[in-house]
Amino acid sequence: MSVKWKLLAVFTAFAVMMGACSNSEETATTKTKEKEQTAAEQKEEKPAETEKKEEINYADVFKQAIAELEKAKQGQKVDFDKVTKLYEENLQTLVQKRDAEFQDTIDQHITTALAAGKDGSLDPVVVKQIFDKLMQKVFYTTIKHEFTEVEENWANKEAVKEEIEEAKQFYAILQPTVEKRDAAYGTKLADAINGAFAQIEDAAAKDDLLAFSLGKQVVDKTLMKTFYLATGALPHGYASKAANAAKQDEKEAKVEQAEGWAFYQSVYPYMKKHAPEEADYILKQFDLQTDVKTLDPAAINKAFVRGWAKVALHEYEESKESWGQDKSVITALEGALFINMMESDLKTLLGDQAYASLNDQAQRYLEAAKTKNKAEGEKLLSQLEATLNTVMEKAK
């Protein structure tokens, strides 16, 4: 089998595996009995996992592995045995824990890619992107895991403090990715996340579980926005980078396409639950079986916008159904965060003034949910739903 077709086969296998587990990620508020059982098992394993965290500096090991893989970009030979050893001895256990928790197959993806890099059937530069971005997904889902642990151990303040600190440590590994998007788009994602962590720590000190839950959502959805900006946002997402590169260097374009694919894995399961058509379209565009010369950044961007609008509408429906409960407030915030996720796109589609009005309505609806002002909430929700439906029409 030629290198080209072996490379495509590897990514086809990845796409099939990702499709099989597309509906696996769930929020803490909608855990099934199976996930509750999994959480209980993880709780029993907690001492061992905590001990492991104390022994391993995940950030340092990750940097070592990336530094070795980075040699490929300079045309140097990568020591795949070294990277594989670093992975298997330090990172693999963490990856497997998240695979078990989220019914994912990241370990299989990474080990397959490293093996393909070693035997020469996959471009080492592509292997670096797969390893880098899929490990970032693991660090992201580990933050989600730590937040779940906080909720489960809320009465134990020492445990809560420890879990929050661990979440911050894993975020520190992702922070350069966040800051890179801030530099490219003029956003303030890092500030939002740092502020949310401050709110989380304050909420824990004051025994305010709702405030913690709101802060958690800001961290989670701001990281999702980071991954979106890195993949399908215009003009700096990897969809655009790959399409532009394809005009001159197809090999480089394939690397950009692979990077977009790997980054997209962090948000694909969430979008798949509420916007499966859009989620799968984007996945196929980033798949290396797709001719990179036919990759359409504008169509990918519109699919993202439609998808996020559908997700926002779902969150608002959840808020309406749980009115008067904490869940209504939390999902109201999630709706607002998904609107914010599309900020630049909505300004393009609707205009700056219309976006400002939509954002204001989202904030006012959140306040109405907090104060349980049902009449005000119903009026604002009607306006929000109408605008989001208009967005989906405009993004076709």
Secondary structure, DSSP 8 states (H G I E B T S, - for coil): --HHHHHHHHHHHHHHHHHHTTT----GGG--HHHHHHHHHHHHHHHHHHHHHHH--HHHHHHHHHHHHGGGGGT----HHHHHHHIIIIIHHHHHHHHHHHT--HHHHHHHHHHHHHHTSS-HHHHHHHHHHHHHHHHHHHHHHHHHHHHHTTT-HHHHHHHHHHHHHHHHHHHHHHHHHHHHH---HHHHHHHHHHHHHHHHHTT-HHHHHHHHHHHHHHHHHHHHHHHTSTTTSHHHHHHHHTTT-HHHHHHHHHHHHHHHTTTHHHHHHH-HHHHHHHHHHHSTTS-GGG--HHHHHHHHHHHHHHHHHHHHHHHHHTTTSHHHHHHHHHHHHHHHHTHHHHHHHH-HHHHHHHHHHHHHHHHHHHHT-HHHHHHHHHHHHHHHHHHHHHT-
